[in-house]
Amino acid sequence: MIDRIKVYADTELTHRAKLVYLYLLERADRKNNTCFPSIKTISREVVLSESSVKRSLNELLERNYIAKEHRFRNNGGKSSNLYCIL
């Protein structure tokens, strides 16, 4: 079970990072708490710049609220990252 209150109460987390976290939480698969939206999609849907989204994701990674896994296509090209809500 994911404890949202912990994120809300974290005074060191910016409001932008909290918004991105809630976005990921809403998009996550309920069985394994993972999702794979692109930076561009997150940016568009939460109305933040791509650089703000990247900074927010880094905050969430550093504070261990999410984990990130790089994904690749069959031809070796990079795909969107897989985010796991911890």
MDAnalysis code that builds the backbone (N, CA, C; Angstrom):
import MDAnalysis as mda
import numpy as np

u = mda.Universe.empty(258, n_residues=86, atom_resindex=np.repeat(np.arange(86), 3), trajectory=True)
u.add_TopologyAttr("name", ["N", "CA", "C"] * 86)
u.add_TopologyAttr("resid", np.arange(1, 87))
u.add_TopologyAttr("resname", ["MET", "ILE", "ASP", "ARG", "ILE", "LYS", "VAL", "TYR", "ALA", "ASP", "THR", "GLU", "LEU", "THR", "HIS", "ARG", "ALA", "LYS", "LEU", "VAL", "TYR", "LEU", "TYR", "LEU", "LEU", "GLU", "ARG", "ALA", "ASP", "ARG", "LYS", "ASN", "ASN", "THR", "CYS", "PHE", "PRO", "SER", "ILE", "LYS", "THR", "ILE", "SER", "ARG", "GLU", "VAL", "VAL", "LEU", "SER", "GLU", "SER", "SER", "VAL", "LYS", "ARG", "SER", "LEU", "ASN", "GLU", "LEU", "LEU", "GLU", "ARG", "ASN", "TYR", "ILE", "ALA", "LYS", "GLU", "HIS", "ARG", "PHE", "ARG", "ASN", "ASN", "GLY", "GLY", "LYS", "SER", "SER", "ASN", "LEU", "TYR", "CYS", "ILE", "LEU"])
u.atoms.positions = np.array([
    [0.844, -1.187, 0.000],
    [0.000, 0.000, 0.000],
    [0.887, 1.248, 0.000],
    [0.571, 2.167, -0.857],
    [1.345, 3.394, -0.974],
    [0.802, 4.425, 0.009],
    [1.715, 5.030, 0.767],
    [1.338, 6.009, 1.778],
    [1.458, 7.420, 1.196],
    [0.357, 7.952, 0.677],
    [0.359, 9.293, 0.077],
    [0.623, 10.376, 1.120],
    [0.192, 10.155, 2.341],
    [0.359, 11.154, 3.400],
    [1.834, 11.472, 3.605],
    [2.687, 10.465, 3.478],
    [4.130, 10.673, 3.636],
    [4.642, 11.704, 2.628],
    [4.160, 11.622, 1.402],
    [4.565, 12.571, 0.365],
    [4.005, 13.950, 0.661],
    [2.736, 14.025, 1.031],
    [2.123, 15.319, 1.341],
    [2.857, 16.015, 2.485],
    [3.280, 15.249, 3.470],
    [3.902, 15.807, 4.673],
    [5.386, 16.120, 4.498],
    [5.992, 15.668, 3.423],
    [7.430, 15.886, 3.198],
    [7.674, 17.349, 2.845],
    [8.151, 18.121, 3.792],
    [8.351, 19.559, 3.593],
    [9.561, 19.873, 2.701],
    [10.424, 18.896, 2.468],
    [11.592, 19.122, 1.612],
    [11.292, 18.879, 0.139],
    [10.123, 18.358, -0.152],
    [9.716, 18.078, -1.526],
    [8.975, 19.290, -2.082],
    [9.353, 19.723, -3.280],
    [8.682, 20.880, -3.885],
    [7.255, 20.511, -4.283],
    [6.442, 21.527, -4.433],
    [5.061, 21.278, -4.857],
    [5.016, 20.677, -6.252],
    [5.984, 21.023, -7.089],
    [6.041, 20.443, -8.436],
    [6.326, 18.942, -8.375],
    [7.241, 18.543, -7.501],
    [7.563, 17.128, -7.351],
    [6.351, 16.358, -6.819],
    [5.620, 16.969, -5.906],
    [4.408, 16.319, -5.388],
    [3.376, 16.144, -6.498],
    [3.240, 17.143, -7.360],
    [2.314, 17.069, -8.476],
    [2.708, 15.942, -9.438],
    [3.991, 15.845, -9.757],
    [4.468, 14.788, -10.651],
    [4.262, 13.420, -9.997],
    [4.523, 13.323, -8.706],
    [4.314, 12.062, -7.993],
    [2.847, 11.628, -8.080],
    [1.938, 12.553, -7.828],
    [0.514, 12.237, -7.891],
    [0.099, 11.833, -9.306],
    [0.685, 12.487, -10.300],
    [0.420, 12.115, -11.690],
    [0.856, 10.668, -11.944],
    [2.084, 10.331, -11.534],
    [2.582, 8.968, -11.728],
    [1.710, 7.963, -10.981],
    [1.310, 8.319, -9.801],
    [0.464, 7.440, -8.988],
    [-0.867, 7.158, -9.685],
    [-1.449, 8.187, -10.281],
    [-2.718, 8.018, -11.001],
    [-2.558, 7.158, -12.250],
    [-1.405, 7.222, -12.881],
    [-1.160, 6.472, -14.120],
    [-0.635, 5.059, -13.882],
    [-0.221, 4.766, -12.666],
    [0.436, 3.485, -12.373],
    [-0.535, 2.309, -12.428],
    [-0.011, 1.197, -12.895],
    [-0.720, -0.080, -12.878],
    [-0.926, -0.467, -11.411],
    [-2.124, -0.805, -11.033],
    [-2.442, -1.080, -9.629],
    [-1.784, -2.351, -9.097],
    [-1.430, -3.295, -9.975],
    [-0.802, -4.538, -9.518],
    [0.654, -4.345, -9.112],
    [1.412, -3.653, -9.954],
    [2.846, -3.535, -9.678],
    [3.330, -2.098, -9.507],
    [2.403, -1.135, -9.467],
    [2.733, 0.285, -9.235],
    [3.759, 0.837, -10.220],
    [3.636, 0.480, -11.494],
    [4.546, 0.997, -12.507],
    [3.777, 1.725, -13.604],
    [4.460, 2.659, -14.242],
    [3.922, 3.353, -15.407],
    [5.090, 3.833, -16.255],
    [4.820, 4.237, -17.483],
    [5.915, 4.633, -18.360],
    [5.574, 5.817, -19.262],
    [5.071, 6.910, -18.686],
    [4.809, 8.090, -19.508],
    [6.124, 8.785, -19.882],
    [6.121, 9.431, -21.027],
    [7.309, 10.194, -21.435],
    [7.346, 11.521, -20.669],
    [8.517, 12.131, -20.652],
    [8.673, 13.461, -20.035],
    [7.714, 14.440, -20.711],
    [7.634, 14.356, -22.030],
    [6.771, 15.256, -22.800],
    [5.305, 15.086, -22.392],
    [4.860, 13.860, -22.211],
    [3.471, 13.600, -21.807],
    [3.202, 14.134, -20.408],
    [4.111, 13.860, -19.473],
    [3.942, 14.371, -18.111],
    [3.871, 15.896, -18.144],
    [4.796, 16.499, -18.873],
    [4.867, 17.952, -18.980],
    [3.557, 18.541, -19.490],
    [3.036, 17.955, -20.542],
    [1.793, 18.449, -21.142],
    [0.605, 18.282, -20.191],
    [0.518, 17.136, -19.538],
    [-0.666, 16.848, -18.728],
    [-0.683, 17.539, -17.368],
    [0.488, 17.844, -16.802],
    [0.495, 18.554, -15.514],
    [0.830, 20.036, -15.681],
    [1.025, 20.459, -16.920],
    [1.296, 21.850, -17.283],
    [2.537, 22.385, -16.562],
    [3.639, 21.669, -16.739],
    [4.959, 22.095, -16.269],
    [5.917, 21.990, -17.439],
    [6.995, 22.742, -17.401],
    [7.998, 22.612, -18.454],
    [8.681, 21.246, -18.337],
    [9.266, 20.802, -19.438],
    [9.972, 19.521, -19.417],
    [11.129, 19.540, -18.421],
    [11.810, 20.665, -18.300],
    [12.921, 20.743, -17.343],
    [12.413, 20.670, -15.905],
    [11.246, 21.247, -15.621],
    [10.658, 21.146, -14.273],
    [10.264, 19.710, -13.966],
    [9.743, 19.007, -14.961],
    [9.384, 17.603, -14.782],
    [10.635, 16.785, -14.485],
    [11.712, 17.029, -15.234],
    [12.964, 16.296, -15.016],
    [13.511, 16.551, -13.610],
    [13.498, 17.813, -13.174],
    [13.960, 18.139, -11.822],
    [13.089, 17.457, -10.768],
    [11.796, 17.460, -10.998],
    [10.862, 16.825, -10.058],
    [11.103, 15.322, -9.979],
    [11.305, 14.681, -11.116],
    [11.593, 13.245, -11.122],
    [12.896, 12.955, -10.373],
    [13.892, 13.803, -10.567],
    [15.158, 13.622, -9.839],
    [14.965, 13.767, -8.336],
    [14.142, 14.723, -7.926],
    [13.826, 14.875, -6.490],
    [13.192, 13.600, -5.946],
    [12.226, 13.087, -6.684],
    [11.518, 11.878, -6.249],
    [12.449, 10.671, -6.200],
    [13.367, 10.597, -7.145],
    [14.360, 9.510, -7.143],
    [15.283, 9.629, -5.936],
    [15.783, 10.834, -5.683],
    [16.710, 11.063, -4.565],
    [16.058, 10.773, -3.211],
    [14.759, 11.052, -3.098],
    [14.054, 10.860, -1.829],
    [13.435, 9.462, -1.736],
    [13.713, 8.622, -2.742],
    [13.243, 7.221, -2.773],
    [11.725, 7.068, -2.781],
    [11.042, 7.961, -3.488],
    [9.607, 7.810, -3.679],
    [9.313, 7.010, -4.946],
    [10.261, 7.049, -5.886],
    [10.121, 6.294, -7.125],
    [11.455, 5.656, -7.484],
    [11.387, 4.669, -8.371],
    [12.580, 4.084, -8.989],
    [12.388, 4.221, -10.493],
    [13.491, 4.295, -11.216],
    [13.426, 4.474, -12.663],
    [14.219, 3.375, -13.347],
    [13.642, 2.834, -14.401],
    [14.324, 1.811, -15.195],
    [14.302, 2.249, -16.654],
    [15.470, 2.239, -17.293],
    [15.543, 2.601, -18.706],
    [14.950, 1.475, -19.539],
    [14.198, 1.845, -20.566],
    [13.596, 0.856, -21.460],
    [14.117, 1.089, -22.869],
    [14.260, -0.009, -23.612],
    [14.781, 0.066, -24.973],
    [13.887, -0.702, -25.931],
    [13.848, -0.235, -27.175],
    [13.091, -0.916, -28.223],
    [13.892, -2.112, -28.736],
    [13.257, -2.958, -29.521],
    [13.930, -4.132, -30.086],
    [15.121, -3.755, -30.958],
    [15.057, -2.589, -31.599],
    [16.161, -2.159, -32.471],
    [17.275, -1.454, -31.686],
    [17.155, -1.410, -30.361],
    [18.177, -0.794, -29.519],
    [17.928, 0.666, -29.194],
    [16.912, 1.260, -29.831],
    [16.590, 2.665, -29.557],
    [15.978, 2.826, -28.176],
    [16.160, 4.026, -27.621],
    [15.646, 4.301, -26.280],
    [14.144, 4.560, -26.329],
    [13.441, 4.042, -25.352],
    [12.010, 4.262, -25.203],
    [11.800, 5.076, -23.921],
    [10.541, 5.291, -23.551],
    [10.296, 6.030, -22.310],
    [10.750, 5.179, -21.105],
    [11.046, 5.854, -20.015],
    [11.476, 5.169, -18.800],
    [10.288, 4.504, -18.110],
    [10.571, 3.459, -17.358],
    [9.560, 2.809, -16.529],
    [9.741, 3.357, -15.124],
    [8.672, 3.883, -14.545],
    [8.722, 4.421, -13.191],
    [7.963, 3.484, -12.261],
    [8.576, 3.179, -11.141],
    [7.950, 2.328, -10.133],
    [7.722, 3.176, -8.890],
    [6.489, 3.209, -8.414],
    [6.155, 3.935, -7.191],
    [6.552, 3.063, -6.019],
    [7.415, 3.577, -5.150],
    [7.910, 2.787, -4.022],
    [7.065, 2.989, -2.772],
])
